[in-house]
Amino acid sequence: MLEAYFTLRVIDNAAFTGKTMTSWPTLEPMPNKLVNYGVTENGIAIIELASNSSGAPLEGDEVGPNTYTHEMMRDIDTAVVKARFDDDVSVILFTGNGHKFFSAGASIQMLNSVTPGFKYNFCLHANETLSRLEQTPKLVICAINGHAVGGGLEIAMACDIRIARKDSGKCGLPEINLGVLAGTGGTARLSRIIGKSRALEFMVSGELMAFEKAKEMDLINDVWDGSLEEFRQDVLDYASQFTLPYKATLAVGNIKRSVQSGPEMPFEYHLALERELQAALFNSSDAKEGIAAYVERRTPRFEGK
């Protein structure tokens, strides 16, 4: 059955080609001017981190290490919620300003100037923000355009798919060198992604690794060559295959919910969750369209309903 389905997809000229030439949208700053946001014509919400080493807004021709503060996390939260409630958005794409850094993590200058109580609440809010991102029923792709270290990697790990630009930087959780741990979901997510033993070694050594090695460990999905402009365009083209009408976005959301929530449950409960999510999809217009299109030997045109 699957072989027949893929044959149909190949012979139908209306099938997605992978080259939409979607253009990068005009980005507008969020309230604290630490995150830029925009939506492409085909429904990809771009969230770009943009700050200097102290975590302040960029000025003029500055490009950031994109370190984050509580104010940036509030901007991220605002952008995630904005994308979540926008029915025209199918995919969320995270990236960083410039060509050197995706994000250098939390601003050390900020951490050095606040109370332990503020630091605790800062981590708590960051955890809540990244959990909201992780649980948003839209596919989240992280375009890692440069170094992703500390909290930068923690943000990337809360995304569903991670694609890095070749030779643009390294990734790691070096918080051990500051006498602390990766407290914005780092220890929890890394151990679930690459396994407990490797994650422990990775964090207690503070190692920074090349993206190719991170791919071998399944921390990064893929590493792509090219200039920053080529990389951005390639990621946009890749993300476009998950937009309407090419993908049933309700099904994407339910698949994501099962994958994100299910492994934390006993296996039989996960199966029960899967059945309930499937039952909801069977009642959708997109499921009717997908099944009818298969029978009629045509490419489905999904509407997200």
C-alpha positions as CSV (number, residue, x, y, z in Angstrom):
1,M,0.0,0.0,0.0
2,L,2.8,2.4,0.9
3,E,4.6,1.6,-2.3
4,A,1.5,2.4,-4.3
5,Y,1.0,5.6,-2.4
6,F,4.5,6.9,-3.1
7,T,4.2,5.9,-6.7
8,L,1.1,8.1,-6.9
9,R,2.9,11.0,-5.3
10,V,5.8,10.8,-7.9
11,I,3.6,10.6,-11.0
12,D,1.3,13.4,-9.9
13,N,2.7,16.7,-11.2
14,A,0.8,18.6,-8.5
15,A,2.8,16.9,-5.7
16,F,5.2,19.1,-3.7
17,T,8.5,19.6,-5.5
18,G,10.5,20.8,-2.6
19,K,11.4,24.1,-4.3
20,T,8.8,26.8,-3.6
21,M,11.2,29.7,-3.5
22,T,9.3,31.1,-0.6
23,S,11.0,34.4,0.3
24,W,12.2,35.5,3.7
25,P,9.4,37.8,5.2
26,T,9.9,41.3,6.7
27,L,10.5,40.8,10.4
28,E,9.0,43.0,13.0
29,P,10.4,43.3,16.6
30,M,8.5,41.9,19.6
31,P,7.8,44.4,22.5
32,N,11.3,44.2,24.0
33,K,13.0,44.3,20.6
34,L,15.0,41.1,21.4
35,V,13.1,38.8,19.0
36,N,12.0,39.5,15.5
37,Y,8.8,37.9,14.0
38,G,7.3,37.5,10.6
39,V,5.2,35.1,8.5
40,T,5.8,33.9,5.0
41,E,3.0,33.9,2.4
42,N,2.7,30.1,2.7
43,G,2.3,30.1,6.5
44,I,5.8,29.7,8.0
45,A,6.3,31.9,11.2
46,I,9.9,33.1,11.5
47,I,11.1,33.7,15.1
48,E,14.6,35.3,15.0
49,L,16.6,35.8,18.2
50,A,18.5,39.1,18.1
51,S,20.5,40.6,21.0
52,N,24.1,41.6,21.9
53,S,26.4,40.0,24.5
54,S,24.7,41.7,27.4
55,G,21.2,40.7,26.1
56,A,20.3,44.2,24.9
57,P,18.7,44.9,21.5
58,L,21.0,45.1,18.5
59,E,21.8,48.5,17.1
60,G,22.9,49.5,13.6
61,D,24.9,46.9,11.9
62,E,25.4,44.8,15.0
63,V,25.0,41.0,14.7
64,G,24.3,39.1,17.9
65,P,25.6,36.3,19.9
66,N,21.8,36.4,20.7
67,T,22.2,35.9,24.4
68,Y,18.9,35.8,26.3
69,T,17.6,37.5,29.3
70,H,14.2,37.3,31.0
71,E,13.1,40.1,28.6
72,M,14.1,38.0,25.6
73,M,12.2,34.9,27.0
74,R,9.1,37.1,27.3
75,D,9.5,38.1,23.6
76,I,9.9,34.4,22.7
77,D,6.8,33.6,24.6
78,T,4.9,36.4,22.9
79,A,6.0,35.2,19.4
80,V,5.2,31.5,20.2
81,V,1.7,32.4,21.4
82,K,1.2,34.7,18.3
83,A,2.1,31.8,16.0
84,R,0.1,29.3,17.9
85,F,-3.1,31.4,17.6
86,D,-2.6,32.3,13.9
87,D,-4.7,29.8,11.9
88,D,-2.6,30.8,8.8
89,V,0.6,29.5,10.4
90,S,1.5,25.8,9.7
91,V,5.1,25.8,10.7
92,I,7.3,27.7,13.2
93,L,10.9,28.3,12.2
94,F,13.5,29.4,14.9
95,T,16.8,31.0,13.9
96,G,19.3,33.5,15.2
97,N,20.5,36.9,13.9
98,G,23.7,37.0,11.9
99,H,26.0,34.2,10.8
100,K,28.1,33.4,13.9
101,F,25.6,32.5,16.6
102,F,22.2,30.9,16.8
103,S,22.4,31.7,20.5
104,A,25.2,31.9,23.1
105,G,22.7,31.1,25.8
106,A,21.8,33.1,28.9
107,S,23.5,36.5,29.4
108,I,26.3,36.0,32.0
109,Q,26.3,39.7,32.7
110,M,22.6,39.5,33.6
111,L,23.1,36.4,35.8
112,N,25.9,38.2,37.6
113,S,23.8,41.1,38.5
114,V,20.6,39.5,39.8
115,T,19.5,37.8,43.1
116,P,19.3,34.0,43.4
117,G,15.5,34.4,43.7
118,F,15.4,36.2,40.4
119,K,17.6,33.5,38.8
120,Y,15.2,30.8,40.0
121,N,12.2,32.6,38.6
122,F,14.1,33.3,35.4
123,C,14.7,29.6,34.9
124,L,11.1,28.8,35.8
125,H,9.7,31.2,33.2
126,A,12.2,30.0,30.6
127,N,11.1,26.4,31.3
128,E,7.4,27.4,30.9
129,T,8.2,29.2,27.6
130,L,10.1,26.3,26.1
131,S,7.4,23.8,27.2
132,R,4.8,26.0,25.5
133,L,6.9,25.8,22.4
134,E,7.3,22.1,22.7
135,Q,3.6,21.5,23.2
136,T,2.4,23.8,20.5
137,P,0.6,21.6,17.9
138,K,2.6,23.0,15.0
139,L,5.8,21.7,13.7
140,V,8.8,23.7,15.0
141,I,12.0,23.7,13.0
142,C,15.2,25.1,14.3
143,A,17.6,26.6,11.7
144,I,20.9,26.6,13.6
145,N,22.9,29.3,11.8
146,G,25.9,29.4,14.1
147,H,27.1,28.4,17.6
148,A,24.3,27.0,19.8
149,V,25.7,26.7,23.3
150,G,24.2,26.6,26.8
151,G,20.7,28.0,26.8
152,G,21.0,28.4,23.0
153,L,21.1,24.6,22.6
154,E,18.3,24.3,25.2
155,I,16.1,26.4,23.0
156,A,17.0,24.3,20.0
157,M,16.3,21.1,21.8
158,A,12.7,22.3,22.5
159,C,12.2,22.4,18.7
160,D,11.0,19.4,16.8
161,I,13.6,19.3,14.0
162,R,17.1,20.8,14.2
163,I,19.1,21.6,11.1
164,A,22.5,23.2,11.3
165,R,24.6,25.1,8.8
166,K,27.9,23.3,8.1
167,D,31.1,24.8,9.6
168,S,29.2,27.7,11.2
169,G,29.9,26.8,14.8
170,K,29.6,24.2,17.6
171,C,27.0,23.1,20.1
172,G,27.2,22.1,23.8
173,L,26.1,22.6,27.4
174,P,29.2,24.0,29.1
175,E,27.4,25.2,32.3
176,I,29.7,23.0,34.4
177,N,32.4,25.6,33.8
178,L,30.3,28.1,35.6
179,G,29.6,25.8,38.5
180,V,25.9,25.3,37.5
181,L,23.9,23.0,35.3
182,A,21.8,23.5,32.2
183,G,18.7,24.6,34.0
184,T,16.4,25.5,31.2
185,G,15.5,22.0,30.3
186,G,19.0,21.0,29.3
187,T,19.5,18.0,31.5
188,A,16.0,16.7,30.9
189,R,15.8,17.1,27.2
190,L,19.4,16.0,26.3
191,S,19.1,12.8,28.3
192,R,15.9,12.0,26.4
193,I,17.4,12.8,23.0
194,I,20.8,11.1,23.2
195,G,20.5,8.8,26.2
196,K,21.4,9.2,29.9
197,S,25.0,8.1,29.8
198,R,26.1,10.1,26.8
199,A,24.2,13.2,28.1
200,L,25.9,12.9,31.5
201,E,29.4,12.7,29.9
202,F,28.6,15.6,27.5
203,M,27.5,17.9,30.3
204,V,30.1,17.1,33.0
205,S,32.9,17.5,30.5
206,G,31.4,20.8,29.1
207,E,32.5,19.6,25.6
208,L,31.6,21.7,22.6
209,M,31.1,19.5,19.6
210,A,31.0,20.0,15.8
211,F,27.5,19.8,14.3
212,E,28.6,16.7,12.4
213,K,29.3,14.9,15.6
214,A,26.0,16.1,17.1
215,K,24.3,14.6,14.0
216,E,25.9,11.3,14.7
217,M,24.5,11.4,18.2
218,D,21.0,12.3,16.9
219,L,21.1,15.6,18.6
220,I,20.9,17.4,15.2
221,N,18.8,16.0,12.4
222,D,20.9,17.2,9.5
223,V,23.8,19.5,8.6
224,W,23.6,21.5,5.4
225,D,26.4,23.3,3.4
226,G,26.1,26.7,1.9
227,S,26.2,30.4,2.7
228,L,23.9,31.9,5.3
229,E,21.5,33.1,2.5
230,E,21.5,29.7,0.8
231,F,21.0,28.0,4.2
232,R,18.0,30.2,5.0
233,Q,16.4,29.6,1.6
234,D,17.0,25.8,1.8
235,V,15.4,25.7,5.3
236,L,12.4,27.7,4.0
237,D,12.0,25.3,1.1
238,Y,12.3,22.3,3.5
239,A,9.7,23.8,5.9
240,S,7.4,24.5,3.0
241,Q,6.6,20.8,2.5
242,F,4.9,20.8,5.9
243,T,2.5,23.7,5.1
244,L,-1.0,23.6,3.6
245,P,-2.1,22.2,1.2
246,Y,0.8,19.6,1.1
247,K,0.5,18.3,4.7
248,A,-2.6,17.7,6.9
249,T,-1.6,20.0,9.7
250,L,-4.1,18.5,12.1
251,A,-2.4,15.2,11.7
252,V,1.0,16.8,12.2
253,G,-0.2,18.3,15.5
254,N,-1.6,15.0,16.7
255,I,1.5,13.1,15.7
256,K,3.5,15.7,17.6
257,R,1.3,15.3,20.7
258,S,1.7,11.5,20.7
259,V,5.4,11.7,20.2
260,Q,5.9,14.4,22.9
261,S,3.6,13.1,25.6
262,G,3.4,9.4,24.9
263,P,6.9,8.3,26.0
264,E,6.3,9.7,29.5
265,M,3.3,7.3,29.9
266,P,3.1,3.5,30.4
267,F,3.0,1.9,27.0
268,E,-0.7,0.8,27.1
269,Y,-1.6,4.4,28.0
270,H,0.4,5.7,25.1
271,L,-1.5,3.3,22.8
272,A,-4.8,4.6,24.3
273,L,-3.7,8.2,23.6
274,E,-2.8,7.3,20.1
275,R,-6.2,5.7,19.5
276,E,-8.0,8.9,20.7
277,L,-5.8,11.1,18.6
278,Q,-6.5,8.9,15.6
279,A,-10.3,8.9,16.3
280,A,-10.2,12.7,16.2
281,L,-8.4,12.7,12.9
282,F,-10.9,10.2,11.3
283,N,-13.6,12.9,11.9
284,S,-11.6,15.6,10.1
285,S,-12.2,16.9,6.6
286,D,-8.5,16.3,5.9
287,A,-8.7,12.6,6.6
288,K,-11.7,12.3,4.2
289,E,-9.7,14.3,1.6
290,G,-6.6,12.1,2.1
291,I,-8.4,8.8,1.8
292,A,-10.5,10.0,-1.1
293,A,-7.5,11.3,-3.0
294,Y,-5.8,7.9,-2.5
295,V,-8.8,6.1,-4.0
296,E,-9.1,8.5,-6.8
297,R,-5.3,8.4,-7.6
298,R,-4.7,12.1,-7.1
299,T,-2.6,14.3,-4.7
300,P,-4.6,15.4,-1.7
301,R,-5.1,19.1,-1.1
302,F,-5.4,19.6,2.7
303,E,-7.1,22.6,4.4
304,G,-6.2,22.0,8.0
305,K,-9.8,21.1,8.9
